[in-house]
Amino acid sequence: DPLINLVIAGLIITGGLGFMVWFDLATQFDKKKKRRLRFHTKLVLFLTAGILLFGTVSTLFTEWHNPGTIGNLSVPEKVLVSFFQTVSMRTAGFASIDYTQARPVTLFIYILQMFLGGAPGGTAGGLKITTFFVLLVFARSELLGLPHANVAHRTIEARTVQKSFSVFIIFLMTFLLGLVLLGITAEGTPRFIYLMFETISALATVGVTANLTPELGKLALSIVMVLMFIGRIGPLTLLVSLADYQPDKKGRTMSDRTIGILGLGIFGTSVLTALAKQDMNIIAIDDHAEHINQFEPVLARGVVGDITDEELLRTAGIDTCDTVVVATGENLESSVLAVMHCKSLGVPRVIAKVKSQTAKKVLEKIGADSVISPEYEMGQS
């Protein structure tokens, strides 16, 4: 029934997009709060559409002449069933075909789709499509010899790439371990592709089976239940634990100190060059990629972005710095916001550069520990 299939598919897709995407899309219907869609929302929608299109077309291609699945259906019904099955592999576990009748290559495509899963913050399980996208962007940067993982005029933080690799490795190792244990404990000699299908279905909390579940013994079923539990809380718990980790600042030597530099103009570049000679750990943020790329060899971390974005400062690791130099004296508003964000993040010492005495008084009022005005001081000397 097209109505039932499309309604269920729509609910599955909606659940797999994630709450952040929902809220962002909801603002488009409120004239007072309407704003441009976040990059995360655009990325999730693009990846979701791409995966659904790939899955639908590949299922049509591999099962078109298979009488056990869609071979005997009309063309519109073939498209509907192929689309529904691709959507179902995201998280739902509904089935409109007999998976034991599907070709092994089709099952393998479904396994890949279940492995990728849906978007973060949604009801879907799996690795998460945004995590996979980060790995693809990083692989591209490595192949091209680029210093950073850049996409759409944005730089993906090195820490984000590290988290993505950690989640991917743990998810993959859990899948392989579960596959081995299920193969050992399963009674009889089930086909290997069915074992893979069953394992990833449990780990990605999808819930489909190639009629293998009823044939499993108690021990094998226990493994399936454990995989479902791990798949539901594992990656999320891992991300939370990684996000909460903060390096210990106690007992560090001078060479272990971390200095943040916000803005790589003439002044910021001079400060960076001097600190690099002292073997300091330097985190630099600037809105021009060429400035960051120029000093890549001496940076502990370089980020292309807006220094007035508090969330960017946090993800860049500014909250781990001993001292931050706000080197954007040309724009008082940017300096004010940057200083305020650094203090709210708990930076022990914030140094700001300004061009006038008035700006100096403003920054001192909002909490800057030291304010310097090279132009004014040079004029006075």
Residue pairs with C-beta under 8 A, 6 or more apart in sequence:
2 80
5 80
5 81
5 84
5 96
6 80
8 84
8 92
8 94
9 83
9 84
9 87
9 88
12 87
12 88
12 90
12 91
12 92
12 94
13 48
13 52
13 87
13 90
14 22
15 91
15 118
15 122
15 123
15 124
16 48
16 90
16 91
16 117
16 118
16 119
16 122
16 123
16 124
17 44
17 45
17 48
17 118
17 119
17 122
18 44
18 118
18 119
18 120
18 121
18 122
19 121
19 122
20 38
20 40
20 41
20 120
20 121
21 40
21 41
21 44
21 45
21 119
21 121
21 122
24 37
24 38
24 40
24 41
25 37
25 41
27 33
27 34
27 35
28 34
28 37
39 152
39 154
40 130
43 130
43 133
44 119
44 129
44 130
47 119
47 129
47 130
47 133
48 118
48 119
48 129
51 86
51 90
51 113
51 116
51 129
52 83
52 86
52 87
55 82
55 85
55 86
55 89
55 109
55 110
55 113
56 79
56 82
56 83
56 86
57 82
58 106
58 109
59 70
59 82
59 85
59 86
59 106
59 109
60 70
60 78
60 79
60 82
62 103
62 105
62 106
62 109
63 69
63 70
63 71
63 78
63 82
63 97
63 102
63 103
63 106
64 70
64 71
64 78
65 71
66 101
66 102
66 103
68 98
68 101
68 102
69 81
69 97
69 98
69 101
69 102
69 106
70 77
70 78
70 81
70 82
70 97
73 81
81 96
81 97
84 94
84 96
85 95
85 96
85 97
85 110
86 113
88 94
88 95
88 96
88 206
88 208
89 110
89 113
89 114
89 206
89 208
90 113
90 117
90 118
90 124
90 126
90 206
91 117
91 118
91 122
91 123
91 124
91 125
91 126
91 204
91 205
91 206
92 206
92 207
93 201
93 206
93 207
93 208
95 208
98 211
99 107
99 110
99 197
99 208
99 209
99 210
99 211
100 194
100 210
100 211
104 193
107 193
107 194
107 196
107 197
107 210
108 193
108 196
110 197
110 208
111 196
111 197
111 200
114 126
114 200
114 201
114 204
114 206
115 126
115 127
115 171
115 175
115 200
115 204
116 126
116 127
116 128
116 129
116 132
117 124
117 125
117 126
117 127
117 128
117 129
117 204
118 124
118 125
118 126
118 128
118 129
119 128
119 129
119 130
120 128
120 130
120 131
125 203
125 204
125 205
125 206
125 231
125 232
126 204
126 231
127 167
127 168
127 171
127 235
128 167
128 235
131 164
131 167
131 168
132 168
134 149
134 156
134 160
134 161
134 164
135 161
135 164
135 165
135 168
137 149
137 150
137 151
137 156
138 149
138 156
138 161
138 164
140 146
140 149
141 147
141 148
141 149
141 150
147 292
147 293
147 296
147 302
148 155
148 156
148 289
148 292
148 293
148 296
148 302
148 304
149 155
149 156
149 158
149 161
150 156
150 289
150 304
153 289
153 304
154 304
154 305
155 289
155 292
155 302
155 303
155 304
155 305
157 301
157 303
157 315
157 316
158 301
159 301
159 315
159 317
160 315
163 239
163 242
163 243
166 238
166 242
167 235
167 238
167 239
170 234
170 235
170 238
171 203
171 234
171 235
174 203
174 227
174 230
174 231
174 234
175 199
175 200
175 203
178 199
178 202
178 203
178 223
178 226
178 227
179 195
179 196
179 199
181 223
182 195
182 198
182 199
182 216
182 220
182 223
182 224
183 192
183 195
185 216
185 217
185 219
185 220
185 223
186 195
186 212
186 215
186 216
186 217
186 220
187 215
187 216
187 217
187 220
188 215
190 212
190 215
191 210
193 210
194 210
194 212
195 212
197 208
197 209
197 210
197 212
198 209
198 210
198 212
198 213
198 216
198 224
199 227
200 206
201 207
201 208
201 209
202 224
202 225
202 227
202 228
202 231
203 227
203 228
203 230
203 231
204 231
205 228
205 231
205 232
213 221
213 224
216 224
246 319
246 320
247 320
249 320
249 322
254 278
255 278
255 279
255 280
256 281
257 280
257 281
257 322
257 323
258 280
258 281
258 282
258 283
258 300
258 317
258 320
258 321
258 322
259 275
259 280
259 281
259 282
259 283
259 321
259 322
259 323
259 324
259 325
260 282
260 283
260 284
260 285
260 316
260 317
260 318
260 321
260 323
260 324
260 325
260 342
260 347
261 268
261 271
261 272
261 275
261 282
261 283
261 284
261 285
261 324
261 325
261 327
262 268
262 284
262 285
262 286
262 307
262 313
262 318
262 324
262 325
262 326
262 327
262 328
262 338
262 342
263 285
263 286
263 307
263 326
263 327
263 328
263 334
264 272
264 284
264 286
264 288
264 291
264 292
264 295
264 327
265 327
265 328
265 330
267 327
267 329
267 353
267 374
268 284
268 286
268 325
268 327
268 328
269 291
269 295
271 325
271 327
272 282
272 284
272 295
272 298
275 282
276 282
276 295
276 298
281 300
282 298
282 299
282 300
282 301
283 299
283 300
283 301
283 302
283 303
283 316
283 317
283 318
283 321
284 292
284 295
284 299
284 301
284 302
284 303
285 302
285 303
285 304
285 305
285 307
285 312
285 313
285 316
285 318
286 292
286 304
286 307
287 304
287 305
287 306
287 307
288 304
289 304
292 299
292 302
292 303
292 304
293 302
295 302
296 302
301 316
301 317
303 312
303 316
305 312
305 316
306 312
307 313
307 326
307 328
307 334
307 337
307 338
308 333
308 334
308 337
308 338
308 341
310 341
310 344
310 345
313 319
313 338
313 341
313 342
313 345
314 345
318 324
318 341
318 342
318 345
318 347
319 345
319 346
319 347
321 347
322 347
322 348
322 349
323 347
323 348
323 349
323 350
323 351
324 342
324 347
324 349
324 350
324 351
325 351
325 352
325 353
326 335
326 338
326 339
326 342
326 350
326 351
326 352
326 353
326 368
327 353
328 334
328 335
328 338
328 353
329 335
329 352
329 353
329 354
329 355
329 359
329 373
330 355
332 354
332 359
332 362
335 352
335 353
335 354
335 359
335 363
336 362
336 363
336 366
338 352
339 350
339 352
339 363
339 366
339 367
339 368
340 366
340 367
342 350
343 350
343 366
343 367
349 369
349 370
350 367
350 368
350 369
350 370
351 368
351 369
351 370
351 371
351 372
352 363
352 368
352 370
352 371
352 372
353 371
353 372
353 373
353 374
354 360
354 363
354 371
354 372
354 373
355 373
355 375
355 376
356 373
356 376
357 373
357 376
359 373
360 371
360 373
360 376
363 371
364 371
